Amino acid sequence: MISKKNFLEYSLFTKKLGDFPSQSKILINTINQYSYCIAQEDSEFKRALQASDVLLPDGIGVVIGARFLTGENIKKIAGADVHHYLLTDLNKKNGSCFYL
């Protein structure tokens, strides 16, 4: 099961990097203070963030805000960190990827 923490109207991923669901396809997005503000004005973007299978807390503002509102500490996971993790994991499996 994915461990998530409700933060305002979003479910933040709270497990460690790599503890993603084992389904064949997952949608991973990140949220930081800037994307949160943009989502307040752009309902389609907001729905996209809310529909994520994994929504990573990628910003100290989100981490501090979640701590303030929920009392729980969550770890910031930057988009660059997940990108590096996934490429390293793919390399170990002799996999490949395609960028468009």
N, C-alpha and C positions, 0 to 999 in steps of 0.2 A: 504494500500500500504506500502511496505517496504521502509523505508527511508535509502538511501545509499549515500555514498560520494565516487566519483571516486578518487582513489589514485594510481597513476602510472597505472598499468594495472588491478587493483582490485577494486571491489565495496565493500567498508567497510560499515558495519551496523552502523547506527548512532543514532538509537532510544535507549530508555532505556531497560534494561534487562527485558525480558518477553514480549516485544512488537513484538513478532515473528508472522509470517504469520499464518493464521488459517487453513491452509491445513492439511490433515491427516498425511503427512510425510514431514519433512523438513530436509535438510542437513545443519548442523551447523559445521563450521570449524573456526579455529582461525589462525591469522597471527601475527607473531612478527618479529623482525628484523632478527633472525636466519632463520626462515622458509622462509622469503622473499629471503634471500641469497641462500638458498638451491634450491628454486624454479627457480632461475636464471640459475642454472646448470641442473635441472631435469625438463624437459618439461612436463612429465606426472604429477608430483606433482603440477606444476604450473597450469595445466588444472584443476586438482582436486580442488585447491583453488578457481580458477575463476568460477567453476561450482557450488559453494556453494550457497544455498538459503540464508544463513546468514553467512557472513564472519566477525567475531568479531575482532576488533583491540586489540589484546592481547600482548601488549608490548609498553613500553614508547617510543621506537625508532620509531614505526609506528605512534603513536599519535603525536609526535613532528614533524616527517617528513610530515605528512598530514597537520599539522598546517602551517609549513613552505611553503609547495607547494600550498596549497589551501587557506590559510588565515582563515580557520575555525577551531574552537576547537571541537574536538571529545573526547568522554570519553573512556578510556581504560576499556575493559571488559575481565577479565581473564577467561581462560577455567575453572578454579576451581570455579569461581563465577557462571558461567552458569550451571555447574554441580550441585552445591549446590541449585541453584534456581529451576532447573528441578526436583531434588529429593524432595525438599520441596513441590513443586506444586503437584507432583505425590502423595505424602503422604496425602495432603489435599483432594485429589480425591479418596483416598483408592485404588490407583493403585499399580502396581508392575512393576519391571523391571528385566531384565536378563543381566548379564555381561558374556561375552565370552572371 
